[in-house]
Amino acid sequence: MSLHPDLSAFLELAELGRLSGKSQPMHALPPALARIEFDATSQILDPNPPGNVQVSGLQLPTRDGAQIDARLYRSAARAGKQLPVIVYFHGGGYVVGSLDSHDSVCRRLALSGEFAVLAPAYRLAPEFPFPTAVEDAQDSLQALAGQAQALQLDCRRLVLAGDSAGATLATVLAAMAASEPAQAALQPMAQVLFYPVADISQVRASHARFDEGYLLESATLEWFYQHYVRDPLDRLDARASPLLGTAVAQVPAYVALAGYDPLYDEGLAYAHWLEAAGTTVTLSVETGLTHDFLRMGGIVAQVDEAYARLQAWLASL
């Protein structure tokens, strides 16, 4: 399938901005400026996210005494009700991304009222390199276990979810819970992975096919990884490259990929790897879309269909 026409038009405008010198690729920016620009794109990609969702700010403690911000989303129609919970980790290559950049995603996930959505932040590289993001994600689950009752969340029905690097954090936590259940703060019933970063140790064919011009560029991926890892051996760690981990059956997985994404090949390989290990996998491929399509609800109508497919799968649980 060809690139969705609405998305194609948006990418043409982005390319004109670069050619005119009004914008630069992310990997040409310092991380602090890249974060500001990435957050600002949310106002373009989805300027009118659902408003009838209650949002509460929280702070969650970490093992080193820090506090990380989090937000709890719940449909206004389900106020005061105990709800199962999706713990959602935002994407951004461990270097950019925030609760603001993915606010519209979490609102859309909470809108149906079937689940509340807890979105924990995590500290970003290069200031906080690997494995800080993984440890912060673990600590957010530990904090949730202690606060669930007060927050009216049913952690017996927990879904770990995320996009891009956030999907990696979600599946790493799912793998840890499956391989060491006695050590896990909570046991998920499912995992939801949108275009996950599955293996940062090698370059695959889709990195070349979609090297540039499709929103996420291969050079930007390498820029992310160089900021994130402290040592080349970190790239072989299953917490950074879950495709290199020990195969173990995990909770059911919903894996959604974009057809025009440098990460497509490793995402597909990871879905097959999970399935071969005994995990029940539902694979959904948005053939006409690019990486980061979850944040594009305001410019591409097809994104609504992607959310609807996910909601149907969650309802089937």
Secondary structure, 3 states (H helix, E strand, C coil): CCCCHHHHHHHHHHHHHHHCCCCCCHHHCCHHHHHHHHHHCHHHHCCCCCCCEEEEEEEEECCCCCEEEEEEEEEHHHCCCCEEEEEEECCCCCCCCCCCCCHHHHHHHHCCCCCEEEEECCCCCCCCCCCHHHHHHHHHHHHHHHHCCCCCEEEEEEEEEEECHHHHHHHHHHHHHHHCHHHCCCCCCEEEEECCCCCCCCCCHHHHHCCCCCCCCHHHHHHHHHHHCCCHHHHHCCCCCHHHCCCCCCCCEEEEEEEECCCHHHHHHHHHHHHHCCCCEEEEEEEEEECCHHHCCCCCCHHHHHHHHHHHHHHHC
